[in-house]
Amino acid sequence: MDKEQLISRLNWFYSLELNQVDLYKSQSKAFENEYAGLVFEQLSSIEQGHVENIGIKIKELGEKPTTIGDVLSPFIGHIAGKILGSRDLPEVLKINTMIEQKAMKDYKGLIEDLKNSDYGSGELIKILQNNFIDENLHTEWFKTKLSELQTVEFSLIP
């Protein structure tokens, strides 16, 4: 992987994380009187940290972070429209899980590619691994909350 390819891939994550910040902010407002709203607010803050740490790395490589990804914009636009049109928490959790799993898959791929690259500094890999862990934790919370909601939904005891 050369420098330009790395910058392009980091910009993909920068755009993804930036969109997740906005997505979770919107969801925190939509569910503001519920525990899920507090969680979405916290997730937005965590994703903002990802935006910042990736942005710093892009700048260290001599470029400015982009906010538009050719692949990302249509993907997020479709998903965000679907989510924002719905106040159904289980559906929101399912879509959020899908987005987080996509991020995890892409983080894993970049981390693996960086291990065999001149640009695979230990610091950058560690940042990406930490971001991956956060995405994994978000995914697990979504799955746990969804399971909890489905258990209550199919329970005879309120």
C-alpha positions as CSV (number, residue, x, y, z in Angstrom):
1,M,0.0,0.0,0.0
2,D,1.4,3.4,-0.9
3,K,0.8,6.7,0.8
4,E,-2.1,7.8,-1.5
5,Q,-3.9,4.5,-1.0
6,L,-3.5,4.8,2.8
7,I,-4.8,8.4,2.7
8,S,-7.8,7.3,0.6
9,R,-8.6,4.5,3.1
10,L,-8.2,6.7,6.1
11,N,-10.5,9.3,4.4
12,W,-13.1,6.5,4.0
13,F,-13.0,5.9,7.8
14,Y,-13.0,9.7,8.4
15,S,-16.2,10.1,6.4
16,L,-17.8,7.0,7.9
17,E,-17.0,8.1,11.5
18,L,-18.2,11.6,10.7
19,N,-21.5,10.2,9.5
20,Q,-21.8,8.0,12.5
21,V,-21.4,11.1,14.8
22,D,-24.3,12.7,13.1
23,L,-26.3,9.5,13.0
24,Y,-26.0,8.9,16.7
25,K,-26.7,12.5,17.5
26,S,-29.9,12.3,15.6
27,Q,-30.8,9.0,17.3
28,S,-30.0,10.5,20.7
29,K,-32.6,13.2,20.0
30,A,-35.2,10.7,18.7
31,F,-34.9,8.6,21.8
32,E,-34.0,11.4,24.3
33,N,-36.3,10.3,27.0
34,E,-35.0,6.7,27.0
35,Y,-31.9,5.0,28.1
36,A,-31.1,4.3,24.4
37,G,-30.9,8.1,23.8
38,L,-28.2,8.4,26.5
39,V,-26.3,5.5,24.9
40,F,-26.6,7.1,21.4
41,E,-25.3,10.4,22.8
42,Q,-22.2,8.6,24.3
43,L,-21.6,6.7,21.1
44,S,-21.6,10.0,19.2
45,S,-18.9,11.3,21.5
46,I,-16.8,8.1,21.0
47,E,-17.2,8.3,17.2
48,Q,-16.1,12.0,17.4
49,G,-12.9,10.7,19.0
50,H,-12.4,8.4,16.0
51,V,-13.0,11.4,13.6
52,E,-10.3,13.3,15.5
53,N,-7.7,10.6,15.7
54,I,-8.1,9.6,12.0
55,G,-8.0,13.3,11.0
56,I,-4.7,13.8,12.8
57,K,-3.2,10.8,11.0
58,I,-4.4,12.1,7.6
59,K,-2.8,15.5,8.4
60,E,0.4,13.8,9.5
61,L,0.5,12.2,6.1
62,G,0.4,15.8,4.5
63,E,-3.3,15.8,3.5
64,K,-6.5,17.3,4.7
65,P,-9.4,15.0,5.7
66,T,-12.3,14.7,3.3
67,T,-15.9,14.7,4.4
68,I,-17.2,13.0,1.3
69,G,-16.5,9.4,0.3
70,D,-17.6,8.2,-3.1
71,V,-18.8,4.9,-1.8
72,L,-19.9,6.2,1.6
73,S,-22.4,8.9,0.7
74,P,-25.0,6.8,-1.1
75,F,-24.6,4.0,1.5
76,I,-25.1,6.3,4.6
77,G,-27.7,8.3,2.8
78,H,-29.8,5.3,2.3
79,I,-29.3,3.9,5.8
80,A,-29.8,7.3,7.5
81,G,-33.0,7.9,5.6
82,K,-34.3,4.5,6.6
83,I,-33.4,5.1,10.3
84,L,-34.6,8.7,10.5
85,G,-37.9,7.7,9.1
86,S,-38.3,5.1,11.9
87,R,-38.8,5.5,15.6
88,D,-38.8,1.7,16.0
89,L,-35.8,1.0,18.3
90,P,-35.3,-2.6,17.3
91,E,-35.0,-1.6,13.6
92,V,-32.6,1.2,14.5
93,L,-30.5,-1.3,16.5
94,K,-30.4,-3.7,13.5
95,I,-29.3,-1.1,11.1
96,N,-26.7,0.3,13.5
97,T,-25.3,-3.2,13.9
98,M,-25.0,-3.5,10.2
99,I,-23.1,-0.2,10.0
100,E,-20.8,-1.0,12.9
101,Q,-20.0,-4.5,11.4
102,K,-19.1,-2.8,8.1
103,A,-16.7,-0.5,10.0
104,M,-15.2,-3.5,11.8
105,K,-14.7,-5.4,8.6
106,D,-13.0,-2.5,7.0
107,Y,-10.9,-1.7,10.1
108,K,-9.7,-5.3,10.2
109,G,-8.8,-5.2,6.5
110,L,-6.8,-2.0,6.8
111,I,-5.0,-3.2,10.0
112,E,-4.0,-6.4,8.2
113,D,-2.8,-4.4,5.1
114,L,-0.8,-2.0,7.3
115,K,1.1,-4.8,8.9
116,N,2.8,-5.4,5.5
117,S,3.2,-1.7,4.6
118,D,5.9,0.9,5.0
119,Y,3.1,3.1,6.5
120,G,2.1,0.5,9.1
121,S,3.4,2.3,12.2
122,G,2.7,0.7,15.5
123,E,0.9,3.9,16.6
124,L,-1.4,4.0,13.6
125,I,-2.2,0.3,14.0
126,K,-2.9,0.7,17.7
127,I,-5.3,3.6,16.9
128,L,-7.2,1.5,14.4
129,Q,-7.3,-1.4,16.7
130,N,-8.8,0.7,19.4
131,N,-11.4,2.1,17.0
132,F,-12.2,-1.5,16.0
133,I,-12.7,-2.4,19.6
134,D,-15.0,0.5,20.1
135,E,-17.1,-0.5,17.1
136,N,-17.2,-4.1,18.4
137,L,-18.4,-2.9,21.8
138,H,-21.1,-0.7,20.1
139,T,-22.2,-3.8,18.1
140,E,-22.4,-5.9,21.2
141,W,-24.5,-3.3,23.0
142,F,-26.9,-3.1,20.0
143,K,-27.3,-6.9,19.9
144,T,-27.8,-7.1,23.7
145,K,-30.4,-4.4,23.7
146,L,-32.2,-5.9,20.8
147,S,-32.2,-9.3,22.5
148,E,-33.6,-7.7,25.7
149,L,-36.3,-5.9,23.7
150,Q,-37.3,-9.1,21.9
151,T,-37.3,-11.1,25.2
152,V,-39.7,-8.6,26.8
153,E,-41.8,-8.6,23.6
154,F,-42.3,-12.3,23.7
155,S,-42.6,-12.6,27.5
156,L,-45.9,-13.1,29.4
157,I,-44.5,-11.3,32.3
158,P,-44.3,-7.5,31.8
